[in-house]
């Protein structure tokens, strides 16, 4: 028995059947349909009016049954086509998914190799930078020690100049020793300025090395983390239990750099690090050359000063020896002159008695009376004797005066010689005992080289 819904909706049924058969549904005029129903009720009679109002004709029943069968066949064919298409689509999508997933896994593997290669290069360069920075730090310590070591030669040279200012007399001269000491002071100042400048360059290069090393370490750390993540991604498969959906992950890809920029970033870091490494090596070679040359210059100037001191001490010793020899001769001559003066004084004294005798004889002979007072031979002899004695005394007194003047000159020479010997002794004490003894504390080549 048909449901009342199907029986009542006949126009819809006709339309459905026509659509399944592929033909256009018949166009139904509402007025004609109403008239047919009215006339049908009238022709059936009043006795059957209650039984015919909700029923179709057999033709309609067959048409409806045929339509249902056709629809079922069409739906089954359509479903079968969809199943076939679904299987084909599933096979195609499965193959495409497997292909893209395999390609993604392969790309991840290639990416891991790239990261590993760049990470290895970063590790090698970081290790080289650490080693280079350690070597440069050791060179910096050598520079600091060498700079501190120059204070000793500077103190020695300035102390030598100060000590030699205490020379006096003719020895206070600007000799070769003083010229060499002034050269040494100037050389030490220039070397200190050079070492300070080189030390500043070294400190700055160490800072640059550490900065670029930190940049490489940050890049290495990023690559290490990326390697771990990509390795984890490469281990994911369809049976992994720790995967989940992240719908917004694809949106973030618009905010990242491309592979060329990524490669250029690391390459620029490596090139910068290599430049700093080359600069650091060149600076270390410069430090070695500076330390070697400054040490040689200091030792050469020290040797020049020592030679000048030795030469000056030898000259002073020779001069002092000659002065002492002349002083001994002067002292001997003074003794001889003093004895000579004593002898002259005695000779003058010895002539006093004969002169008194001769003058007394002449005096008493002048008392002769009258003609007895004549110039006889005794008178002439006494006159000659008196004149001779006076001349002898005068000669002796003149000689005594000259001897005393000579003795005075000898005493002045003795004082001058003694003063000059004292001056030379003081100079030798300053140069040999103080300056040269102090210079024995001059730093060695090893200390001046910063070791």
PyMOL commands that set and color helices and strands:
alter all, ss='L'
color gray80, all
select helices_A, chain A and resi 4-8+10-21+30-44+49-52+58-164+169-171+176-235+247-249+251-255+259-365+370-372+377-439+445-448
alter helices_A, ss='H'
color red, helices_A
deselect
rebuild
show_as cartoon
